Amino acid sequence: MQIAVDLVSWLFLSMGMFLGLTGAYGILKFPDFYTRVHAASISDTLCTACFVIGLALQSGFNLVTAKLFMILILLWLTGPAASHALVRAANTAGLKPVTEKKD
């Protein structure tokens, strides 16, 4: 049974790593601020969830797991709000999104 829990845990940790790396790649490759913030916020939220689930499976059901899920809830509440605030501030400052493709 422990081997199955370890495999599922490592699956979630690997998915979190993959999502984090794809988010970083999106930040580097997307053309403008708005798409970069979108890549960062989406991958950050999903990456955090995968990491916390994987770590919770590794630690078992104890106080550490409760703390991990409290951290997850905090990050789920603050991450999208911070991304929204960044985009709203950029829009208010007059930053326009890229609408035409550059070669």
N, C-alpha and C positions, 0 to 999 in steps of 0.2 A: 504493500500500500504506500509506503514512503517513497518508493521509486516513482509511482504514478504522480504523487504530489510534487516531487522534484521536477519531473518532466513538464507538468503543466506550469509550474512556477517558472521554469526556464523558458518555456514558450512565451509566457507573458513578458518576461524580462527581455527576451529577444525582440518581441514585437515593439516594446517600448524603445529599445535601442534603434530599431529600424525607423520608427516614426520620428524619433529625435534627429536622426541623420537626414531623413528626407526633408524635414522642416528646415534644417540648416542649409541643405542644398537649395531649397526654395528661396531662402533669404538671399543666397548668393546669386541665383540665376534669374529671378523674376525682375521685370523691367522697372517697376515703380514702387513707391512707398506703400501704397494700398495693398497691392498683391503680396508684398513682402510681409506686411503685418498679418494678413490673412493666413499665409503659410505658417508663420510663427505661432499664431494663436490657436489654430486648429491642431497642429501637430503637438503643441505644448499641452493642450488639454488631454488629448488621447494618450500621449506619451506618459504623462503623469499617472493617468488611470492604470495603464498597463504596468508601470513600475510598482505602484502601490499594491496592486493585486498580486503581482509576483512576489513582492517582499512579504506581504501578509501570509501567503501560502508557505513561505519559507519559515516564518517565525511561529506559525501555529496560532491558536486562539488564546491570546493573552492580552495584557495591557499594551504591549507594543503594537499589536494589530489595531486596537482602538485608537491609539495615537496616530497611526498611519492613515486611518480613515478620516480622522479629524483634519489632518494635514491635507488630504485629498479634497475634502469639502471646502476648506479654506481656499485652496488653489483653484477649484472649480468656480468659486464665487468671485475671486479677485482677478483671475486671468482674463476672462472675457470683458470684465469692466475696465481693466487697464487697457486692453486693446481698443475698446470702444472710445475711451478717453483720448488715446493717441490719435486715432483716425479723426475724431471730432475736432481736436486741436489743429491737426494738419488741414482739415477742410476749412476751418474758421480762418486760418492763416492764409488761405488762398492757394494751397497746393492742389494742382489739378492732376487727375489720373491720366496716364498715357492711354490714348485712344487709337493711335495708329501704330502699325508695326514698323520697327526699324530693322533694316537689313544689315 
